[in-house]
């Protein structure tokens, strides 16, 4: 029996900072989520843990096929919870991967 399934790799990019960037992030900073659970941050860069925490609850759903009428299929922006910063991130689907659940936990 096949235990294969598809997931999308994601890129989460800072697209706007409406306030003061107290965490040192800049527009264009990003991280990628690949192969189901691998978080990749470009060499020499960082990603604020509070901004990361605000987007994590949406990542598993965004990796999967969604009905076109699902609100998460239509909405791709998340805001960091720091009210002084107002950092806005966009979640984008990248490569669609075929994975085997026997190779994952």
C-alpha positions as CSV (number, residue, x, y, z in Angstrom):
1,X,0.0,0.0,0.0
2,X,1.4,3.4,-1.0
3,X,1.9,5.8,1.8
4,X,2.9,8.7,-0.4
5,X,1.4,12.2,-0.2
6,X,2.1,15.7,-1.5
7,X,3.1,18.8,0.5
8,X,4.2,22.2,-0.6
9,X,7.5,23.8,0.5
10,X,6.8,27.3,1.8
11,X,8.6,30.6,1.9
12,X,7.6,33.2,4.5
13,X,8.8,36.7,3.6
14,X,8.7,40.0,5.5
15,X,6.7,42.2,3.0
16,X,6.2,45.3,5.2
17,X,7.2,46.9,8.5
18,X,4.7,49.6,9.4
19,X,6.4,50.6,12.6
20,X,9.9,50.4,14.0
21,X,11.8,47.1,13.5
22,X,13.0,46.5,17.0
23,X,14.1,42.9,16.2
24,X,16.4,43.9,13.4
25,X,14.5,42.3,10.6
26,X,14.0,44.0,7.2
27,X,11.6,43.8,4.3
28,X,12.8,40.9,2.2
29,X,14.0,38.7,5.1
30,X,12.6,35.2,4.9
31,X,12.7,31.6,6.0
32,X,11.7,28.5,4.1
33,X,9.9,25.3,5.3
34,X,10.9,22.4,3.2
35,X,10.4,18.6,3.1
36,X,7.6,18.8,5.7
37,X,9.5,20.1,8.7
38,X,12.9,21.6,7.7
39,X,13.3,25.2,8.6
40,X,15.9,27.1,6.6
41,X,17.1,30.6,7.2
42,X,19.7,32.1,4.8
43,X,23.3,32.2,6.0
44,X,24.1,35.2,8.1
45,X,20.4,36.1,8.6
46,X,18.0,35.6,11.5
47,X,14.2,35.4,12.0
48,X,12.6,36.8,15.1
49,X,11.1,34.0,17.3
50,X,7.9,36.1,18.0
51,X,7.3,36.7,14.3
52,X,8.0,33.0,13.7
53,X,5.5,32.0,16.5
54,X,2.8,34.0,14.9
55,X,3.0,32.2,11.6
56,X,3.7,28.6,12.8
57,X,0.0,27.7,13.4
58,X,-0.8,28.3,9.7
59,X,2.1,26.4,8.1
60,X,0.9,22.9,8.2
61,X,-2.4,23.8,6.6
62,X,-0.7,26.0,4.0
63,X,1.5,23.1,3.0
64,X,-1.5,21.1,1.9
65,X,-4.1,21.3,-0.9
66,X,-7.0,23.4,0.2
67,X,-10.4,24.0,-1.3
68,X,-10.3,27.2,-3.4
69,X,-13.0,28.6,-1.2
70,X,-11.1,28.0,2.1
71,X,-10.1,31.3,3.7
72,X,-6.5,30.1,4.1
73,X,-6.3,29.3,0.4
74,X,-7.2,33.0,-0.3
75,X,-5.3,34.7,2.6
76,X,-1.5,34.5,2.8
77,X,-0.5,37.3,5.2
78,X,0.3,37.1,8.9
79,X,1.3,39.9,11.3
80,X,3.8,39.7,14.1
81,X,2.2,40.3,17.5
82,X,4.5,43.2,18.4
83,X,2.2,46.3,18.2
84,X,5.1,48.7,17.9
85,X,6.6,46.9,14.9
86,X,3.6,45.8,12.8
87,X,5.7,43.4,10.8
88,X,3.7,41.7,8.0
89,X,4.7,38.4,6.4
90,X,3.5,36.6,3.3
91,X,3.3,32.8,3.1
92,X,4.0,31.5,-0.4
93,X,3.8,28.0,-1.8
94,X,6.9,26.9,-3.6
95,X,7.8,23.4,-4.8
96,X,5.2,20.6,-4.5
97,X,7.0,17.5,-3.1
98,X,6.0,13.8,-3.0
99,X,6.8,12.5,0.4
100,X,6.5,9.0,2.0
101,X,4.9,8.9,5.5
102,X,7.1,6.0,6.4
103,X,10.1,8.3,6.3
104,X,8.5,10.9,8.6
105,X,7.3,10.9,12.2
